[in-house]
Amino acid sequence: MEGVERVVEELSNNVKENYTWIECSTLATIYVQANQFEKAEAFLRKLKSDKMPRKHEAYHSLISLYAEDLLEEAELVFDKAMKRCNGPSVISWERFMIYYLKKLRIDLALKHMEAVVSEN
């Protein structure tokens, strides 16, 4: 974690003071895996900011990280992605379906599968 903290410090000292969505996503993932949730959440907030690009990949990353335990937050991010991008991607729908299947919420998994079918 010492190396990660050094990278964060270097990025913070950078004149541009902006992180890319890849940097935010990667750092949030590292902090989640290290059970440092407050630090992970700080990078997730940066990733959700309006300064980040409107790319599907950024939303996939957010949804994956929030799906750990924060389903409601993942759904909010998904809804925001649907509004900001040209509709959801199949990968986003798939991640929700897998989550619901693991939780034995077949009704919700089917709801997302039906949405994918109707979109394509």
Secondary structure, DSSP 4 states (H G I P E B T S, - for coil): -HHHHHHHHHHHHSTT----HHHHHHHHHHHHHTT-HHHHHHHHHHHHSTTS---HHHHHHHHHHHTTT-HHHHHHHHHHHHHHTTS--HHHHHHHHHHHHHTT-HHHHHHHHHHHHHH-
